[in-house]
Amino acid sequence: MGKVGVALVGAGLVGKEVVRLLLSPSLREVFDIVLLSNSKHAVLLKSETQLNADALLSLLPPSSSPLPPSSLQASYLPADPSRLVDLLVERSRATSQHIILVDCTSSDLVASLYPRAISSSVSVVTPNKRAFSSSASLYNNIQAALRQLGAGLCYYEATCGAGLPVLTTVRDLVATGDEVVKVEAVLSGTLSYLLNQYSTVEVLKEPVRFSELVRDAWKHGHTEPHPADDLSGRDVARKLTILARLASPSSTNLPDGYASIETQSLVPSHLADEADPAAFVDGLAEHDEDFERLRREAESEGKVLRYVGLFDRSTGTLKCGLEKFAHSHPFASLSGSYLSLAIYTHRYSSSPLIIQGPGYPLSVTAGAVVADAIRVAERYGARVGL
């Protein structure tokens, strides 16, 4: 078969790395980049390109630049998500090429297009958590679209666990008749990075202030642009929603998605509306004693603090928050930005299935996105040499 077309929306840090991987020597005979877009502009490649990744990415002007005139090589148009699916369907019909929409944005609007794209035989691959962690109506519409004759495929491994094979593992367990009974998981690379330094098995000679850890992580790019987005716990709640829906498709609806989950925020109430990240970090210092009290309490019990998501089918529990773990627990020995999941099933009842690995750099997320694109290509007949 011919190459599989890729329309990449969201050419940011992860998106650019995805393009570089797709155009690597081992994959450029499998994939053809047909469209790139950022928040303002889109470039539609008129024919198969032999450009390398950097040259191809340079065709897409920055969002702050004006839209250039079209050329023999590429057509330029404003980024318009409402027209995206039509463009891809037209391209697919004109070239008889299967097309994958690779959504590397965090856009609700782009996520809302998934059912229509899938129904139109366009596959979706994405690290965007929105579609799978928001309202049940959107999630159910995606599932309904996937059941239609001639539907595209949908893979979203990178939404939960960066590059770790979390969703693939859970999906395979459920598909082969196992039942996920309980999941206990460290799902935020940032919160793992902070708490692995703050609350340790070995007693620190000079305990560090929590606000200073946050400040250092923020300055070095280990947090979201606004650290409150990490400390709020919403990212963990989104990932837990995705896991729960996949682990228990018949009993877990969560009508409001992640908002249906009990979530402990580490953001002090008076800083909840602070829009300036620098002011937020400064204000966090006023609450160092509150965090220190929690740390000392865990230490006195021979335990450490970790921020975890919990899904327990037997009790109906779905929650995210700080928990204390004994030094013998696998979560206590985590380091850096490591994520860790303990999955209990009927098959793995006496000892859980453990999945563990780093939550960043971004290259691990990009790798998971490309692995999903390969799965789509193989389902459509491509042979990917290893």
N, C-alpha and C positions, 0 to 999 in steps of 0.2 A: 504494500500500500504506500501512498504518498505520505508526506510529512503531516503531522498534526499541527494545526494552527494554534497560536497562543495570543490572546488579547490580554495584555497586562494593564490593569487599572491600579494606580497608586505606585508610581515609580519613585518611592522614597528609598530609605536605607535597605529595607528587606527586599523591596521590589527590584532594585538595581542588582542586588546579589542574586536574585532569582534569574534575571536576564543573563548574568555572567555564567551561571551554572547551566542554563538551557543552551547557551551557545558554546559550551565547552566541547572539545574535540569528540568526546564520546557521545554527545547528545545532539549536536547540530544537524546530524542527518536524520534525526527523529522529529525535531520541532522547528517550526517556522514562526517567528514573531510577526504577527500581522497588524498589531495595534499596540501603542503605548499611550498612556495618559497620566496626567497629574490633575490637580484640582481645577485647573483653568483650561488646559490645552490637551488635544489629542492628535496623534500623528498616525495616519493609516497608510501602511506600506503598500504600494501598488503591485509589487511582485516580490517573489522570494529574494531575500537579500543575502549577500555574502559578506556583509560588514561584520567586524568583530563587535563585541559587546559595548566597548566604550564609544566606538563610532556610531553604533546604532542608538545608544542612549543620548548622544549629543544631538540627534535629530529632534528630540523633544525639548522645546524651549522651556526655561524656568517659568513658573507660574507668574512671576512678576514681569516677564517680558511680553511684548505684543506678539500676536499671532503672525507668523511669517507667511509669505505666499506659498502656494503649493508648487511642487516641482515634478519632474518626470519620475522621481523616485518615491515621493510621498505626498499625500494630501493632508493638509492641516485644517482642523476644525475645532470649534470650542468644545470643551469637555461637557457633554450633556448626557448624564446617565439615562434619561428618559428615551434617548435615541440609540443607546448602546446595543440593546438586544437586536433591534432592527438592522443595524449595521453589520452585526456578526452573522445574522441569518442570511442577509444579502451576500456577504462574502462567502459563506459556506455553500450557498446554492450556485454561485458563480464559479467556484473552484472545485466543487465536490470534496471539499476538505472538512474533516471534523475539527471543530474549534472548541478550545477550552478558554473560558473566562477565568483568569487568575486575578482574584480580587485581593490586593495587598493594602487596601484602605481600612479604615475603621468606621466606614460610613454606613449609617442606617439606610440611606437611600439606595446605595448600590446593593446592599444585602436584600432589600425588598424586591429586587429584580430577579433573584434566584429562581422562584417558581416559574416565571415566564421564560427565563433562559432555558431551564431544564426541559420545560414542556416543548420548547422550540428546537430540541435536539442539540443544544449547546451544553457542554459539561461545565461544571464549576469546581474550581480548586481554590482554597482560600485559608489564610490564617486569621481572617476577620471573624471575631466571636459573635458579632451582633445577631446574625440570623438564627443561630443555634442556642442562644442564651436569652433571647428577648421573649416576646409574646408567644403563647402557645399557638395562636392563629397562624403566624408566619411559619413557625416550625412545622405545623401540620400541613400547611400548603406546600412546603418543600417536599415532605414525605409523599403527599398525594401526587405531586408532579413526577416524582421518581418512579411511581407505579404505572405511569402512562406508557402506552405502546410507543416506542421510538424515542423515549425520553433520553436526555443526556445523563451523565453520571455526576456524582457530587462527593468530593472527598475534602475533609477538613481536619486532618491529623494535627496540623500546626496550631490549632486553636487551643489545645490543652496539653501542656507539657513540652512546649518548644519543639525540639527535635526528637523527643522520646516516643517510642511506639505505644502510646497509651490507648488511643481510641481503636487502633487496629487490634490490639490485644483484647480489649473489652468486647468489640464487635465479634471477634472470632469465638470468644467464650460463649456469648449469648447465642450465636448462630449454630454452635455445635451442641446446644442443649444444656449448657451449664447455667447456673443462676448466680448472679452477683448478689451476695448477701450484705456486704459492707465494704466501704471504701474509706480509708483514712489517708489524707494526702496533704503534703506540702506542695502547693501549686504556684506560689509566687516566688520567682527568682530573686526579686528585690527584697521581700520580707524575709526570705531565707538568708540572704546575704547579711541583712541587718541583725537578725536575731542569732545567727550562728556566731557572730562576733560579740554580741551583747550578753547572751545567756549561754555559758559554756560549761562543759563537764568539769574542766579544771578551773579552780577558783582563781579569778584574775587578781593579780597583785594590786593593780590600779584600775578599778572598774571605770569603764568609759561612759560618758554621758550619751544617752540615746539620741538626743538632738544633734550631737556632734557627728555621730555615725550617719544620721540622715543627711546632714550638711555635706559631709565628705562624699557620700554616695551620689548625691545630687550633682555636686560639682564635677564628678568624674563620669557622669552620664549613666550611672547604674540605676537611676530611677526614671519614671516618666518625667516629662518637662516640668510638671507640677507634682511634687512628692505626695500630695494629698491623694492623688489618683491611686497610688500604691497603698498608702496607709488606710484608706477607706475600706479596704477589703472587697470592693466591688469586682475587681479583676478575678479574685479567688472565687467569688460567688458565681461569676459568669462561667468559669471553668467547671465548677462543681455542677452547675445546671446542665452543661453539655454532657458531662459524665453520667449524671443521673438519668437524663433522658435516653441515653444510649444503653445504660445498664438495665434500666427498667422501663422499656418502651410502653408496656401495657398499663402500668400503674402510676407512672410519674408524669403528670401533665404540667404542673407549675404554670398556671394561667398567665402570670405576669413575669415569667422567666426568672432571672436572677433576683428580681425584686421580691419574689415569693419566698426567698431563703432568709432565714434569720442570720444576720451578718453583724459581727462586732467590728465597729470602726475604731481605729487607733488615732483618729483625728479628734483632738479636743473640740468640744462643742463650739467654743467661741472663735475657733479658727476655721470652722466648716465653710464659711463663705469668703475666706481670704483668697482673692484672685491672684495676688502677687506671690510667686513661689519663694522669693527671698524673704519677704515679710512673714510668710508662713513658717519657714525654717527658723527665723529669729524668734517667733512666738512660741515655737515648740519647746524652746529652752525653759520656759516657765513651768513646764510639766515634767521635767526630768525626774523630779522626786517621785512623781506618781509611777513612772515606769520603773524606777529603781526599787520602789516598794514591791512591785510585782516580781521583779527579778530576785530580790532577797527572799521573798516568801517561797519561791520555787527552789532556790538554793538551799534553804533550811530543810526542805523535804527531800533533798538529794535528787532534785529534778531540774529540768531546763524548760524554758519557754519556747514554743514554736507556734506559728500561725498556720492552722490547718483547716481543711474542709472535711466534713464528715457526712457520709451517706450511710444510713443504717436501715435496711429494708424492714427488719423485725420490729423496730420501734417507730418507723416512719420519720426518723430524724434526718433533717437536712440543715446543716448550719456551718458557719465559718467563724473562726475566732481564735483567740489565744488559748492554748492548752498547755498543761504541764506534763512532761514526759520523763520517766526514770532514765538514769544514765545508761541503762542496758537497752533501751529502745533504739531501733535504727535511726529514728529522727534526731536523737540526741547527738549522734556522731557526724551529722551533716556538716559540710564545710563549704565555703564560698557561696555560690548562687545555686547550689544543688537542690533539685526537686526530688521528691520521693513519694511513691504511692504504695500503700499496702492494700491489696485487693483480696478480699475473702470471698470464696465461692463454695459451692458444694464440693467441687473437686479439690479446691485449695482451702480446706476447712481447718485443719490442725495447724497449718503454717501458711501464711498468706503469700501470694505472688507479689514480689517486690520489683518495682520498676524505678530506677534511680539514675540520675545524670544531671548535667548542668542545665540551668535555665537560660543562659546566654553564653557566648556572643550571638548576635543576630544571624550569623552564618548557620547555626544549627536549625533555626526556624526556617531559613531559606531552603536548607537541605530537605526539610520535611515537606515543604511546598512542592519542590521539584520531584521528590519521591512520589507524591500523590499524582503529579502530572504524568509521570512514567506509568503509574497504574492505569490511568485513563488511556494513554497511548497503547498500552499492551492489550487492554480490553477491546480496542478498535483495530487490533491486528499488527501493531508495530512490534518489531523484535529489537529489544534493547540489549546490545552486547555488553557483557561484563568481563 
